[in-house]
Amino acid sequence: MASKKLKSPKHLSDTLAQIKKLGLQNCISELELNGFTIIPPRKVASTQFFNKIRKTVLRICEERTGKKFSLSKNGEKGKYKAQPQTDSQFLLYYLLMADPIFEKWLMNPTLNAMMNYLMKGTQQLSSMTSFVKWQGDGYGETLGLHSDTPPSTPEGLIPNAWFDVSNSTYCLTDYTLKDGAMAMVPGSHRLYRQPKPGEGVDKAVPVEAKAGSLIIFNGGIWHGAFPKQTEGLRLNLTCYFCHRKLKTQEAYQWKVTQEMLDRNPPEFAKLVGADDHMGWDAKGPDYSRPARFL
Ligand SMILES: [Fe+2]
């Protein structure tokens, strides 16, 4: 009897074709095995784009803090009221709404191919932030290890829920151990739980990557960061994604403008939840917004 060839669902075959086209097959293997992967700059974006987005992040740092920042030297330690997380770091929030270049980043083919693989096309953007970090103790001895899966997720037996989030770090400066690289515990994404205080520190490895690299990581992996021992800044652009059924950290659904939707491909609307008609008012559903599952 002739065996029938099994066919993959379309979204999966499209994603796999894209991964092949971009030469990301090895990254997928690493992601499965270790829970994270580092994609080299040449497979991520042009040098011109990289320079432009880094300059934009620095500009926003200065606009929001009123301080001057230098990539290579210890400058003024800018404080930013939106939750400085340690004495040597603050976060810039809501970058998608700050400049159109961040919309371009959200549509980056490499970022999207990897997220489509990890989240099977169910993802939406939860937040787009920059971790601005300088010399100091950082998270201290625990390295701040945690999993990005929301703390309310039951532990242990529900792996699907542990994969409802995924994360990505676009390195805007070199990441080395001394420069305060991210810390990851390889394989910890298969434990489906948060680390206990101090747990995993002895197994954490530095994720060393050249500026322009893209680190993609499974939402369940235990991660944190090493302290920055050198002068200057460690800068990144972090895009955190969650399943469409979850609430996003940052508000996009009703905040993105028609202009933003018009200048981007239909996938943009899906990633910011603008194609979701839920959340009616007295007029009922608003179908003037883009149709779902374009
Ligand atoms: Fe995290």
Residues whose N, C-alpha, C, O or C-beta is under 5 A from the ligand:
A	BS01	LIG	D148
